[in-house]
Amino acid sequence: MGKLVASLCLLGGIAACAASLGLLPEHYVIFEAPREVVFGAGVASVLFGFMLFARDHRAADVGMTIILLSIAAFTGWLTFYAPEGTVERYLPFIPASVNDALTRLLFGLGAAATFGVAIWALRRLFR
């Protein structure tokens, strides 16, 4: 079962990378995100697939640290550099006056927590 999930992660990540690079016909995939974001998600999926295939725990720790740092970088970008109104339309049940500040706060807390777990994983890796 684990090898099936790893294979699906690899194939899905390769397909996402190929679609973001324009190697698939445009009517196959409709993007709701920028192509760079789709490519990054594909790379993360491929890394996750390789991590599941790894027999060495150190290789899996390195892969997971890279994935955690990429998630922390993305949520950090959303917190500090995303244009106004980027995340506001996805939380319609919160008033617009608090929506942007609340989502930036929550993404900032997520970035800090993910970065902390990545640092913990690096410490575990180098013990």
OpenMM code with the backbone's topology and positions (N, CA, C; nanometers):
from openmm import Vec3, app, unit

residues = "MET GLY LYS LEU VAL ALA SER LEU CYS LEU LEU GLY GLY ILE ALA ALA CYS ALA ALA SER LEU GLY LEU LEU PRO GLU HIS TYR VAL ILE PHE GLU ALA PRO ARG GLU VAL VAL PHE GLY ALA GLY VAL ALA SER VAL LEU PHE GLY PHE MET LEU PHE ALA ARG ASP HIS ARG ALA ALA ASP VAL GLY MET THR ILE ILE LEU LEU SER ILE ALA ALA PHE THR GLY TRP LEU THR PHE TYR ALA PRO GLU GLY THR VAL GLU ARG TYR LEU PRO PHE ILE PRO ALA SER VAL ASN ASP ALA LEU THR ARG LEU LEU PHE GLY LEU GLY ALA ALA ALA THR PHE GLY VAL ALA ILE TRP ALA LEU ARG ARG LEU PHE ARG".split()
positions = [
    Vec3(0.0821, -0.1193, 0.0000),
    Vec3(0.0000, 0.0000, 0.0000),
    Vec3(0.0869, 0.1263, 0.0000),
    Vec3(0.1987, 0.1213, 0.0746),
    Vec3(0.2868, 0.2370, 0.0808),
    Vec3(0.3520, 0.2681, -0.0528),
    Vec3(0.3881, 0.1635, -0.1267),
    Vec3(0.4505, 0.1859, -0.2571),
    Vec3(0.3497, 0.2404, -0.3579),
    Vec3(0.2237, 0.2040, -0.3429),
    Vec3(0.1201, 0.2587, -0.4298),
    Vec3(0.1030, 0.4084, -0.4058),
    Vec3(0.1003, 0.4481, -0.2798),
    Vec3(0.0866, 0.5894, -0.2468),
    Vec3(0.2086, 0.6673, -0.2953),
    Vec3(0.3281, 0.6094, -0.2766),
    Vec3(0.4498, 0.6759, -0.3228),
    Vec3(0.4494, 0.6896, -0.4744),
    Vec3(0.4047, 0.5873, -0.5438),
    Vec3(0.3979, 0.5941, -0.6904),
    Vec3(0.2976, 0.6987, -0.7367),
    Vec3(0.1840, 0.7076, -0.6689),
    Vec3(0.0848, 0.8095, -0.7033),
    Vec3(0.1382, 0.9508, -0.6789),
    Vec3(0.2129, 0.9679, -0.5702),
    Vec3(0.2740, 1.0983, -0.5431),
    Vec3(0.3741, 1.1347, -0.6520),
    Vec3(0.4555, 1.0385, -0.6922),
    Vec3(0.5531, 1.0639, -0.7981),
    Vec3(0.4842, 1.0975, -0.9304),
    Vec3(0.3876, 1.0172, -0.9703),
    Vec3(0.3189, 1.0411, -1.0972),
    Vec3(0.2404, 1.1719, -1.0957),
    Vec3(0.1716, 1.1985, -0.9867),
    Vec3(0.0964, 1.3235, -0.9766),
    Vec3(0.1871, 1.4455, -0.9772),
    Vec3(0.2995, 1.4359, -0.9070),
    Vec3(0.3946, 1.5472, -0.9053),
    Vec3(0.4578, 1.5715, -1.0406),
    Vec3(0.4917, 1.4635, -1.1109),
    Vec3(0.5484, 1.4783, -1.2449),
    Vec3(0.4450, 1.5373, -1.3396),
    Vec3(0.3200, 1.4931, -1.3269),
    Vec3(0.2141, 1.5480, -1.4122),
    Vec3(0.1907, 1.6965, -1.3835),
    Vec3(0.1937, 1.7354, -1.2564),
    Vec3(0.1748, 1.8763, -1.2218),
    Vec3(0.2902, 1.9609, -1.2742),
    Vec3(0.4113, 1.9097, -1.2630),
    Vec3(0.5276, 1.9829, -1.3156),
    Vec3(0.5191, 1.9956, -1.4674),
    Vec3(0.4808, 1.8878, -1.5341),
    Vec3(0.4690, 1.8915, -1.6801),
    Vec3(0.3596, 1.9886, -1.7237),
    Vec3(0.2494, 1.9910, -1.6515),
    Vec3(0.1402, 2.0827, -1.6861),
    Vec3(0.1821, 2.2274, -1.6639),
    Vec3(0.2564, 2.2539, -1.5566),
    Vec3(0.2968, 2.3918, -1.5298),
    Vec3(0.4027, 2.4401, -1.6282),
    Vec3(0.4799, 2.3486, -1.6852),
    Vec3(0.5797, 2.3869, -1.7845),
    Vec3(0.5215, 2.3954, -1.9253),
    Vec3(0.3939, 2.3602, -1.9411),
    Vec3(0.3284, 2.3694, -2.0704),
    Vec3(0.3495, 2.2478, -2.1585),
    Vec3(0.3901, 2.1348, -2.1003),
    Vec3(0.4143, 2.0140, -2.1774),
    Vec3(0.2868, 1.9354, -2.2062),
    Vec3(0.1795, 1.9656, -2.1343),
    Vec3(0.0502, 1.9026, -2.1587),
    Vec3(-0.0386, 2.0004, -2.2348),
    Vec3(-0.1322, 1.9504, -2.3142),
    Vec3(-0.2241, 2.0425, -2.3844),
    Vec3(-0.3042, 2.1273, -2.2855),
    Vec3(-0.3323, 2.2507, -2.3227),
    Vec3(-0.3955, 2.3465, -2.2317),
    Vec3(-0.5364, 2.3069, -2.1895),
    Vec3(-0.6085, 2.2303, -2.2731),
    Vec3(-0.7453, 2.1942, -2.2355),
    Vec3(-0.7485, 2.0776, -2.1360),
    Vec3(-0.6339, 2.0148, -2.1071),
    Vec3(-0.6285, 1.9084, -2.0058),
    Vec3(-0.6334, 1.9652, -1.8646),
    Vec3(-0.5667, 2.0773, -1.8444),
    Vec3(-0.5519, 2.1333, -1.7101),
    Vec3(-0.5949, 2.2794, -1.7129),
    Vec3(-0.6829, 2.3165, -1.6202),
    Vec3(-0.7228, 2.4559, -1.6040),
    Vec3(-0.6635, 2.5033, -1.4718),
    Vec3(-0.5775, 2.6042, -1.4778),
    Vec3(-0.5073, 2.6522, -1.3595),
    Vec3(-0.5895, 2.7555, -1.2848),
    Vec3(-0.5953, 2.7389, -1.1535),
    Vec3(-0.6528, 2.8403, -1.0658),
    Vec3(-0.5418, 2.9132, -0.9910),
    Vec3(-0.4188, 2.8682, -1.0088),
    Vec3(-0.3032, 2.9252, -0.9403),
    Vec3(-0.1974, 2.9596, -1.0445),
    Vec3(-0.1018, 3.0454, -1.0081),
    Vec3(0.0086, 3.0728, -1.1009),
    Vec3(0.0880, 2.9453, -1.1308),
    Vec3(0.1472, 2.9407, -1.2469),
    Vec3(0.2213, 2.8213, -1.2893),
    Vec3(0.3373, 2.7900, -1.1950),
    Vec3(0.3979, 2.8918, -1.1354),
    Vec3(0.5089, 2.8690, -1.0426),
    Vec3(0.4617, 2.7941, -0.9184),
    Vec3(0.3431, 2.8272, -0.8721),
    Vec3(0.2883, 2.7604, -0.7541),
    Vec3(0.2565, 2.6144, -0.7859),
    Vec3(0.2006, 2.5898, -0.9043),
    Vec3(0.1703, 2.4522, -0.9455),
    Vec3(0.2995, 2.3720, -0.9595),
    Vec3(0.4042, 2.4339, -1.0143),
    Vec3(0.5326, 2.3662, -1.0265),
    Vec3(0.5903, 2.3331, -0.8884),
    Vec3(0.5816, 2.4274, -0.7952),
    Vec3(0.6304, 2.4030, -0.6593),
    Vec3(0.5542, 2.2910, -0.5905),
    Vec3(0.4234, 2.2860, -0.6114),
    Vec3(0.3435, 2.1774, -0.5535),
    Vec3(0.3818, 2.0437, -0.6157),
    Vec3(0.4101, 2.0431, -0.7448),
    Vec3(0.4538, 1.9201, -0.8107),
    Vec3(0.5875, 1.8723, -0.7585),
    Vec3(0.6806, 1.9644, -0.7389),
    Vec3(0.8117, 1.9280, -0.6843),
    Vec3(0.7973, 1.8739, -0.5427),
    Vec3(0.7122, 1.9370, -0.4626),
    Vec3(0.6896, 1.8873, -0.3260),
    Vec3(0.6287, 1.7479, -0.3281),
    Vec3(0.5386, 1.7219, -0.4209),
    Vec3(0.4780, 1.5893, -0.4320),
    Vec3(0.5809, 1.4852, -0.4745),
    Vec3(0.6680, 1.5213, -0.5671),
    Vec3(0.7746, 1.4288, -0.6089),
    Vec3(0.8691, 1.4006, -0.4925),
    Vec3(0.9056, 1.5038, -0.4172),
    Vec3(0.9916, 1.4834, -0.2997),
    Vec3(0.9243, 1.3925, -0.1972),
    Vec3(0.7943, 1.4118, -0.1778),
    Vec3(0.7213, 1.3280, -0.0834),
    Vec3(0.7191, 1.1828, -0.1303),
    Vec3(0.7019, 1.1616, -0.2610),
    Vec3(0.7058, 1.0255, -0.3155),
    Vec3(0.8410, 0.9599, -0.2959),
    Vec3(0.9487, 1.0346, -0.3228),
    Vec3(1.0825, 0.9810, -0.2994),
    Vec3(1.1060, 0.9523, -0.1518),
    Vec3(1.0516, 1.0382, -0.0657),
    Vec3(1.0668, 1.0174, 0.0774),
    Vec3(0.9983, 0.8884, 0.1219),
    Vec3(0.8825, 0.8586, 0.0630),
    Vec3(0.8127, 0.7347, 0.0977),
    Vec3(0.8857, 0.6114, 0.0468),
    Vec3(0.9571, 0.6252, -0.0649),
    Vec3(1.0342, 0.5127, -0.1181),
    Vec3(1.1654, 0.4906, -0.0427),
    Vec3(1.2135, 0.5914, 0.0288),
    Vec3(1.3452, 0.5838, 0.0936),
    Vec3(1.3449, 0.4789, 0.2039),
    Vec3(1.4473, 0.3961, 0.2021),
    Vec3(1.4625, 0.2964, 0.3085),
    Vec3(1.5443, 0.3518, 0.4236),
    Vec3(1.6254, 0.4505, 0.3948),
    Vec3(1.7095, 0.5123, 0.4965),
    Vec3(1.6299, 0.6241, 0.5646),
    Vec3(1.6245, 0.6216, 0.6961),
    Vec3(1.5473, 0.7227, 0.7682),
    Vec3(1.6099, 0.8605, 0.7550),
    Vec3(1.7404, 0.8678, 0.7372),
    Vec3(1.8054, 0.9974, 0.7227),
    Vec3(1.7624, 1.0640, 0.5914),
    Vec3(1.7490, 0.9853, 0.4862),
    Vec3(1.7029, 1.0415, 0.3586),
    Vec3(1.5591, 1.0906, 0.3709),
    Vec3(1.4768, 1.0164, 0.4428),
    Vec3(1.3383, 1.0592, 0.4649),
    Vec3(1.3344, 1.1870, 0.5486),
    Vec3(1.4220, 1.1983, 0.6471),
    Vec3(1.4280, 1.3200, 0.7285),
    Vec3(1.4696, 1.4406, 0.6451),
    Vec3(1.5647, 1.4210, 0.5558),
    Vec3(1.6078, 1.5310, 0.4684),
    Vec3(1.4930, 1.5729, 0.3768),
    Vec3(1.4238, 1.4764, 0.3170),
    Vec3(1.3109, 1.5084, 0.2302),
    Vec3(1.2009, 1.5818, 0.3041),
    Vec3(1.1699, 1.5366, 0.4241),
    Vec3(1.0643, 1.6019, 0.5016),
    Vec3(1.1057, 1.7419, 0.5447),
    Vec3(1.2332, 1.7618, 0.5755),
    Vec3(1.2807, 1.8951, 0.6118),
    Vec3(1.2671, 1.9902, 0.4941),
    Vec3(1.2987, 1.9428, 0.3736),
    Vec3(1.2840, 2.0268, 0.2543),
    Vec3(1.1374, 2.0613, 0.2310),
    Vec3(1.0494, 1.9640, 0.2467),
    Vec3(0.9060, 1.9905, 0.2293),
    Vec3(0.8563, 2.0897, 0.3340),
    Vec3(0.8968, 2.0732, 0.4588),
    Vec3(0.8536, 2.1651, 0.5643),
    Vec3(0.9047, 2.3067, 0.5399),
    Vec3(1.0300, 2.3193, 0.4968),
    Vec3(1.0837, 2.4523, 0.4690),
    Vec3(1.0144, 2.5173, 0.3498),
    Vec3(0.9745, 2.4376, 0.2502),
    Vec3(0.9022, 2.4967, 0.1366),
    Vec3(0.7621, 2.5419, 0.1788),
    Vec3(0.6971, 2.4660, 0.2656),
    Vec3(0.5662, 2.5083, 0.3163),
    Vec3(0.5807, 2.6345, 0.4008),
    Vec3(0.6859, 2.6401, 0.4838),
    Vec3(0.7089, 2.7593, 0.5657),
    Vec3(0.7384, 2.8812, 0.4786),
    Vec3(0.8125, 2.8615, 0.3693),
    Vec3(0.8411, 2.9739, 0.2796),
    Vec3(0.7140, 3.0238, 0.2120),
    Vec3(0.6290, 2.9322, 0.1680),
    Vec3(0.5037, 2.9725, 0.1025),
    Vec3(0.4119, 3.0461, 0.1994),
    Vec3(0.3934, 2.9925, 0.3185),
    Vec3(0.3047, 3.0601, 0.4133),
    Vec3(0.3665, 3.1903, 0.4633),
    Vec3(0.4993, 3.1965, 0.4708),
    Vec3(0.5647, 3.3226, 0.5055),
    Vec3(0.5435, 3.4283, 0.3978),
    Vec3(0.5490, 3.3866, 0.2716),
    Vec3(0.5213, 3.4802, 0.1627),
    Vec3(0.3770, 3.5293, 0.1705),
    Vec3(0.2837, 3.4381, 0.1978),
    Vec3(0.1439, 3.4793, 0.2114),
    Vec3(0.1256, 3.5768, 0.3267),
    Vec3(0.2012, 3.5578, 0.4331),
    Vec3(0.1875, 3.6445, 0.5496),
    Vec3(0.2401, 3.7844, 0.5222),
    Vec3(0.3588, 3.7956, 0.4628),
    Vec3(0.4238, 3.9261, 0.4541),
    Vec3(0.4179, 3.9926, 0.3172),
    Vec3(0.4111, 3.9172, 0.2084),
    Vec3(0.4266, 3.9770, 0.0769),
    Vec3(0.3079, 3.9610, -0.0170),
    Vec3(0.2076, 3.8869, 0.0203),
    Vec3(0.0924, 3.8671, -0.0691),
    Vec3(0.0153, 3.9977, -0.0836),
    Vec3(-0.0346, 4.0257, -0.2034),
    Vec3(-0.1136, 4.1478, -0.2234),
    Vec3(-0.2425, 4.1446, -0.1408),
    Vec3(-0.2965, 4.2623, -0.1177),
    Vec3(-0.4210, 4.2730, -0.0424),
    Vec3(-0.5313, 4.1949, -0.1129),
    Vec3(-0.6108, 4.1235, -0.0369),
    Vec3(-0.7245, 4.0517, -0.0918),
    Vec3(-0.6913, 3.9165, -0.1518),
    Vec3(-0.5695, 3.8677, -0.1308),
    Vec3(-0.5314, 3.7389, -0.1887),
    Vec3(-0.6097, 3.6248, -0.1261),
    Vec3(-0.6233, 3.6254, 0.0051),
    Vec3(-0.6873, 3.5143, 0.0735),
    Vec3(-0.8272, 3.5494, 0.1205),
    Vec3(-0.8660, 3.6701, 0.1060),
    Vec3(-0.9921, 3.7161, 0.1621),
    Vec3(-1.1135, 3.6495, 0.0981),
    Vec3(-1.1076, 3.6159, -0.0267),
    Vec3(-1.2249, 3.5578, -0.0923),
    Vec3(-1.2481, 3.4126, -0.0541),
    Vec3(-1.1527, 3.3481, 0.0100),
    Vec3(-1.1679, 3.2070, 0.0449),
    Vec3(-1.2323, 3.1855, 0.1811),
    Vec3(-1.2486, 3.2885, 0.2593),
    Vec3(-1.3153, 3.2785, 0.3892),
    Vec3(-1.4370, 3.3715, 0.3893),
    Vec3(-1.5442, 3.3323, 0.3245),
    Vec3(-1.6580, 3.4241, 0.3090),
    Vec3(-1.7387, 3.4452, 0.4358),
    Vec3(-1.7215, 3.3604, 0.5375),
    Vec3(-1.8038, 3.3722, 0.6578),
    Vec3(-1.7469, 3.4704, 0.7590),
    Vec3(-1.6312, 3.5283, 0.7323),
    Vec3(-1.5692, 3.6268, 0.8217),
    Vec3(-1.5851, 3.7641, 0.7577),
    Vec3(-1.6181, 3.8672, 0.8349),
    Vec3(-1.6333, 4.0016, 0.7773),
    Vec3(-1.5044, 4.0486, 0.7086),
    Vec3(-1.5208, 4.1245, 0.6024),
    Vec3(-1.4060, 4.1678, 0.5222),
    Vec3(-1.3097, 4.2560, 0.6005),
    Vec3(-1.3585, 4.3262, 0.7024),
    Vec3(-1.2706, 4.4158, 0.7783),
    Vec3(-1.1646, 4.3397, 0.8581),
    Vec3(-1.1961, 4.2197, 0.9038),
    Vec3(-1.0988, 4.1417, 0.9803),
    Vec3(-1.0388, 4.0257, 0.9012),
    Vec3(-1.0925, 4.0005, 0.7849),
    Vec3(-1.0544, 3.8822, 0.7101),
    Vec3(-0.9063, 3.8804, 0.6735),
    Vec3(-0.8555, 3.9881, 0.6158),
    Vec3(-0.7165, 3.9902, 0.5707),
    Vec3(-0.6200, 3.9812, 0.6882),
    Vec3(-0.6460, 4.0574, 0.7930),
    Vec3(-0.5563, 4.0548, 0.9093),
    Vec3(-0.5587, 3.9186, 0.9787),
    Vec3(-0.6755, 3.8598, 0.9903),
    Vec3(-0.6867, 3.7293, 1.0558),
    Vec3(-0.6173, 3.6199, 0.9754),
    Vec3(-0.6372, 3.6213, 0.8445),
    Vec3(-0.5717, 3.5176, 0.7642),
    Vec3(-0.4213, 3.5350, 0.7638),
    Vec3(-0.3724, 3.6583, 0.7604),
    Vec3(-0.2275, 3.6793, 0.7678),
    Vec3(-0.1720, 3.6335, 0.9019),
    Vec3(-0.2461, 3.6582, 1.0088),
    Vec3(-0.2025, 3.6118, 1.1400),
    Vec3(-0.1976, 3.4600, 1.1463),
    Vec3(-0.3020, 3.3943, 1.0965),
    Vec3(-0.3051, 3.2479, 1.0999),
    Vec3(-0.1970, 3.1871, 1.0116),
    Vec3(-0.1760, 3.2427, 0.8921),
    Vec3(-0.0688, 3.1926, 0.8069),
    Vec3(0.0677, 3.2190, 0.8688),
    Vec3(0.0835, 3.3308, 0.9388),
    Vec3(0.2097, 3.3596, 1.0072),
    Vec3(0.2371, 3.2606, 1.1185),
    Vec3(0.1332, 3.2262, 1.1950),
    Vec3(0.1505, 3.1251, 1.2994),
    Vec3(0.1837, 2.9888, 1.2385),
    Vec3(0.1205, 2.9567, 1.1273),
    Vec3(0.1511, 2.8315, 1.0584),
    Vec3(0.2935, 2.8295, 1.0060),
    Vec3(0.3403, 2.9427, 0.9529),
    Vec3(0.4780, 2.9505, 0.9039),
    Vec3(0.5774, 2.9332, 1.0185),
    Vec3(0.5507, 2.9975, 1.1323),
    Vec3(0.6407, 2.9846, 1.2464),
    Vec3(0.6426, 2.8413, 1.2994),
    Vec3(0.5252, 2.7783, 1.3078),
    Vec3(0.5194, 2.6402, 1.3566),
    Vec3(0.5891, 2.5448, 1.2604),
    Vec3(0.5670, 2.5617, 1.1317),
    Vec3(0.6297, 2.4742, 1.0331),
    Vec3(0.7804, 2.4934, 1.0314),
    Vec3(0.8268, 2.6170, 1.0432),
    Vec3(0.9702, 2.6423, 1.0493),
    Vec3(1.0307, 2.5804, 1.1757),
    Vec3(0.9583, 2.5879, 1.2880),
    Vec3(1.0064, 2.5263, 1.4121),
    Vec3(1.0183, 2.3748, 1.4007),
    Vec3(0.9214, 2.3107, 1.3370),
    Vec3(0.9272, 2.1653, 1.3181),
    Vec3(1.0427, 2.1293, 1.2247),
    Vec3(1.0685, 2.2128, 1.1229),
    Vec3(1.1810, 2.1868, 1.0325),
    Vec3(1.3137, 2.1987, 1.1061),
    Vec3(1.3262, 2.2960, 1.1938),
    Vec3(1.4491, 2.3104, 1.2737),
    Vec3(1.4649, 2.1910, 1.3669),
    Vec3(1.3547, 2.1455, 1.4250),
    Vec3(1.3606, 2.0260, 1.5104),
    Vec3(1.4047, 1.9042, 1.4296),
    Vec3(1.3547, 1.8923, 1.3076),
    Vec3(1.3938, 1.7800, 1.2219),
    Vec3(1.5411, 1.7883, 1.1854),
    Vec3(1.5920, 1.9085, 1.1611),
    Vec3(1.7347, 1.9232, 1.1317),
    Vec3(1.8198, 1.8864, 1.2526),
    Vec3(1.7765, 1.9264, 1.3700),
    Vec3(1.8511, 1.8887, 1.4913),
    Vec3(1.8524, 1.7379, 1.5080),
    Vec3(1.7396, 1.6735, 1.4808),
    Vec3(1.7311, 1.5282, 1.4910),
    Vec3(1.8208, 1.4620, 1.3866),
    Vec3(1.8295, 1.5230, 1.2693),
    Vec3(1.9096, 1.4682, 1.1607),
    Vec3(2.0584, 1.4707, 1.1940),
    Vec3(2.1044, 1.5762, 1.2605),
    Vec3(2.2473, 1.5912, 1.2862),
    Vec3(2.2908, 1.5424, 1.4242),
    Vec3(2.2068, 1.4686, 1.4939),
    Vec3(2.2484, 1.4113, 1.6229),
    Vec3(2.3334, 1.2902, 1.6026),
] * unit.nanometer
topology = app.Topology()
chain = topology.addChain("A")
for resn in residues:
    res = topology.addResidue(resn, chain)
    for name in ("N", "CA", "C"):
        topology.addAtom(name, app.Element.getBySymbol(name[0]), res)
